[in-house]
Amino acid sequence: MEFDKWIHFCRKQGKTTEEVKHFYDKCSTQYDELHNLGYRNIDALDLSKDMLSQASAKGVYTKLICSKLTDENIDELNPDDYDGIICSGAFIPGHLDDRCLIEMVRVVKPGGVICISMHAGSIDVLEGPTLTSLLNDKTIEQIHKTRFENYVMDDEGYFVAYKVTKK
């Protein structure tokens, strides 16, 4: 979803353009913090070339991958390439849904972690049939779920983490 389409979606939810920009800035600081902690092999994946351009300017990413994250394999990503994935603010209607967990699991090593922060009002976008299946067949296990205040302005959010247990 291009940035202006995302702004349009958020406006329908009652958010101003400034609130949306603040949210994007807040999300991107998570990746900056990883870099500050010494992590140097950090890749960025986004469907928006504009967002990848902004990411590139930060100078913390090894690869910039312009692709939609779905249940289909992304050519630039190899199985078991990553120790973990952080996904912030992307599980919203019309953007990501639980089917993309299939690709996330494919590229994360067994024992790796998938961390997701998201708007509380969109939790049903994550908690769909694909997530249920991955949990039931023990491909992943939920290791953390917290609902918290002030995710974006006065809205609540969720932080959820899954451990990849088998392929």
N, C-alpha and C positions, 0 to 999 in steps of 0.2 A: 504494500500500500504506500503510495507516494505521500510525502509529508503533508501536502495540502489536503489530500483526501483524509488523512488521519485527523488533521485539524477540523475538517468538516464533521467527521464522525464525533469528535469530542465536543464540538459545539452543540450537536444534537443532544449530548449528555449534559449540557449546561455549562461547559467549560469555556473559558476565554482563550484566545490565541496565546496570551502571555502565560496562562496556566499550563497549556500544552507544552510550550517551549521550556518552562521551568521543569516540567516532568521529564522531558528528554534530557535536559542537563543533569537532573538528579540521577536518572538511570545510567548515563554514561560515566558518572563518577565511580561506579562500581568497578568498571574495567580499568580506569585510571589507578584505582587503589590496588588492584592486582599487580600492576606494573610497579607501583611504589613499594610493594612487598617483595619485589625481586623476580616476579614471573616475567619471562621474556618471550615465550612462545605462545602468543595470544593472537588468535585470528578473529576477524569480524565477518559476520554473514548478515546480509540485509538485502531485501529486494529493491530498495531505493538507492540509486546511484548518488543522489544528494546526501543521504545519510552516510554512505560509505566515504564520500568526499570529506564530510565533517569528521568522520572517524580517522581518516588518513592524516588530517591536520594535527591530530593529537600525538602522532608519532609513537604509539604504543603497540601497534598491530604488526604481526609478521605477514599475514596474508589478508587481503580484502576480497571477499567472495560475494559477487552479486547474483543472488539466486533466491527463489522462494523455498522456504522450508516446508516440505510436505512429507508424506509417507514414502516418497520415491527417492532413490539414491541420487545424491548430488555428485557429479563427476569429480569435482575437486576435492572431495572428502573420501578418505580411505577408512576401511573398518579398523576399529580400535586405535585410531590416531590420537585420541584425546583422553586426558586424565579426568576431565570434567567439562561441563557446559554450564554457563550462566546465561539465563534468558530473562531479560528484564522488560516488563511492560508490553510484551508482544502477544500474549494470549488474550485477545479481545475479539469480539465478533467481526468477521470479515478479514481477519489477519491470520493468526495461528490457531489451530485447534489440536485436540489430543492426538490426531493421526500423525502429526510430525514427530511424536515421541518414538515412532518406529525408526526414523532416520537418526534421531539423537542416540538411541540405544545402539544402533549399528556402528556409530563412529566413536562411542565412549568405551574404553577398556573395561573388562569385568573388574568390579571393585570401584570403578569411577562413579562420580556423582553428577547428577543433573539438578541444578538449582534454578528455581523459577520464582521471580517476584512478580506480582500481578495485582490488578484492581480486584477487590473483593466481589464486586458486582458481576465479574466475568468468570467466576470460579467454575461455572457449569461448562464453559468452553474447554477447560482443561480436564474436568472430571467426566469424560465421556466413555463410550464403549471400548475404545482402544486402550485407554489407561486401565480400565477395569480388567481387560484381558491380560495386559502385561503384568498387572499385580497378581491376578489369579493364577497365571502359569509360572509365577515367581521369576520372571525375567528381570523385574525390578522390585525393589521394596521401598516403601515410603519410610524415610528415616526422620523426617521432620515436617511439621505443618503448624504454622503460627499465623493467627490473624492479628493485625496490628493497626494502630491509628496513624493518621497523617501520611498515608502512602502518597497521595497527591492532594495537596491542600488539606481539606477536611475529610477526604474520603479514606475509607479503610482499605487495607491490602492484605494479601497473603504472601508468605514466604513458604515455599514447599521444596523439599529435597528428596530425591530418589537415588538409591544406590543401584547400579547395574549389577545384577547377580549372576546372570547367565545369558548365553546367546542362543 
